[in-house]
Amino acid sequence: MKKSPEKKESSSPKPAGRKTEPDFTDKVFAIARKIPKGRVTSYGAIAERAGIRLTARMVGWAMHQAGKAHPPVPAHRVVNSKGLLTGKDHFATPTLMQELLEQEGVEIRNNQVVGFADKFWNPPLPKKNTALPKKIR
């Protein structure tokens, strides 16, 4: 009869099930929550600030989960690099993304942000810790 392998003790000091760093979706949502009302940003800009420049499509997939996120994520403020409302079909109605942007003063024409360059919000780079390291005793 086979024995089940004995459970190895974890050498990790981290408690099981606790994250020490935010995952990609957490980073995407944190950046998206900072987009000011009446402004928009792109999937690529969020991907770049999340630290993974080549993953604009992954930002789109993360935004699919935004409707279930708490606190809420303003997914309607994330458009493609040309200002097109490419995510509009993932809202409750095909016009909801446009309606939410227009309520914030963003003009939309033919599913595209009018004056995209002026409305574009570039997520700021994270602030670097400039404090000197503590001396080790």
C-alpha positions as CSV (number, residue, x, y, z in Angstrom):
1,M,0.0,0.0,0.0
2,K,1.3,3.4,-1.0
3,K,1.8,6.0,1.7
4,S,1.0,9.6,1.0
5,P,4.1,11.7,1.2
6,E,4.8,13.4,4.4
7,K,4.1,17.1,4.4
8,K,7.2,19.1,4.4
9,E,7.5,22.0,6.8
10,S,7.7,25.3,4.9
11,S,11.0,27.1,5.3
12,S,9.3,30.4,4.2
13,P,8.7,32.9,7.0
14,K,5.6,34.2,5.1
15,P,2.2,33.0,6.4
16,A,0.4,30.8,3.8
17,G,-2.1,32.6,1.6
18,R,-0.8,36.1,2.2
19,K,0.6,38.1,-0.6
20,T,3.7,40.2,0.0
21,E,3.5,42.1,-3.3
22,P,0.4,43.0,-5.4
23,D,-0.2,40.8,-8.4
24,F,-0.6,42.3,-11.9
25,T,-4.4,42.8,-11.6
26,D,-3.9,44.6,-8.3
27,K,-1.3,46.9,-9.9
28,V,-3.6,47.6,-12.9
29,F,-6.6,48.4,-10.6
30,A,-4.4,50.7,-8.4
31,I,-3.3,52.7,-11.4
32,A,-6.8,52.8,-12.9
33,R,-8.2,54.1,-9.7
34,K,-5.9,57.2,-9.9
35,I,-7.2,58.3,-13.3
36,P,-8.8,61.7,-12.7
37,K,-12.4,62.3,-13.7
38,G,-12.7,63.7,-17.2
39,R,-9.4,62.1,-18.2
40,V,-8.5,58.8,-19.9
41,T,-5.4,56.7,-20.3
42,S,-4.5,53.7,-22.4
43,Y,-4.0,50.0,-21.8
44,G,-0.3,50.4,-22.8
45,A,0.3,53.3,-20.4
46,I,-1.1,51.3,-17.5
47,A,1.0,48.3,-18.6
48,E,4.2,50.4,-18.7
49,R,3.5,51.9,-15.2
50,A,2.7,48.4,-13.9
51,G,6.2,47.5,-14.9
52,I,5.4,45.2,-17.8
53,R,5.5,47.3,-21.0
54,L,4.6,44.6,-23.5
55,T,1.3,43.6,-21.8
56,A,-1.3,46.1,-22.9
57,R,-3.6,43.2,-23.8
58,M,-3.2,41.8,-20.3
59,V,-4.4,45.1,-18.9
60,G,-7.5,44.6,-21.1
61,W,-8.0,41.2,-19.6
62,A,-7.5,42.6,-16.1
63,M,-10.1,45.3,-16.8
64,H,-12.7,42.6,-17.6
65,Q,-12.6,41.9,-13.8
66,A,-13.1,45.5,-12.9
67,G,-16.8,45.3,-12.4
68,K,-16.3,42.9,-9.5
69,A,-13.5,44.9,-7.8
70,H,-13.9,46.7,-4.5
71,P,-13.2,49.5,-4.2
72,P,-14.6,50.3,-7.7
73,V,-12.3,50.6,-10.7
74,P,-13.2,53.3,-13.3
75,A,-12.7,51.0,-16.3
76,H,-14.6,53.4,-18.6
77,R,-11.5,55.7,-18.4
78,V,-9.2,53.2,-20.1
79,V,-9.2,53.3,-23.9
80,N,-6.8,52.1,-26.6
81,S,-3.7,54.1,-27.7
82,K,-5.7,56.0,-30.3
83,G,-8.5,56.9,-27.9
84,L,-11.0,54.4,-29.2
85,L,-13.5,52.8,-26.8
86,T,-12.4,49.3,-27.6
87,G,-13.7,48.0,-24.2
88,K,-17.2,49.3,-24.7
89,D,-18.6,45.8,-25.5
90,H,-17.6,44.6,-22.0
91,F,-20.0,47.0,-20.2
92,A,-23.6,46.3,-19.3
93,T,-24.8,48.1,-22.4
94,P,-22.8,49.0,-25.6
95,T,-23.3,52.7,-24.8
96,L,-22.5,52.7,-21.1
97,M,-18.8,53.4,-21.4
98,Q,-19.5,56.4,-23.6
99,E,-22.2,57.6,-21.3
100,L,-20.0,57.5,-18.3
101,L,-17.2,59.4,-20.0
102,E,-19.6,62.0,-21.3
103,Q,-21.0,62.5,-17.8
104,E,-17.4,63.4,-16.8
105,G,-17.0,65.9,-19.7
106,V,-15.2,63.7,-22.2
107,E,-16.5,64.2,-25.7
108,I,-16.9,61.1,-27.8
109,R,-17.4,60.9,-31.5
110,N,-17.6,57.7,-33.5
111,N,-16.5,55.7,-30.5
112,Q,-13.3,57.8,-30.1
113,V,-12.2,60.4,-27.5
114,V,-12.3,63.9,-29.1
115,G,-9.0,65.7,-28.2
116,F,-7.5,62.5,-27.0
117,A,-4.0,64.1,-26.5
118,D,-5.5,66.8,-24.2
119,K,-7.6,64.3,-22.2
120,F,-4.8,61.7,-21.9
121,W,-3.5,61.1,-18.4
122,N,-0.1,59.5,-18.2
123,P,0.2,57.5,-15.0
124,P,3.1,58.9,-12.9
125,L,6.1,56.8,-12.2
126,P,6.2,55.4,-8.7
127,K,8.2,57.5,-6.3
128,K,11.5,56.1,-5.5
129,N,12.5,55.8,-1.8
130,T,15.3,58.4,-1.5
131,A,15.8,57.8,2.2
132,L,19.2,56.6,3.2
133,P,19.3,53.0,4.3
134,K,19.4,52.4,8.1
135,K,22.7,51.3,9.4
136,I,22.9,47.6,10.4
137,R,24.0,47.2,14.0
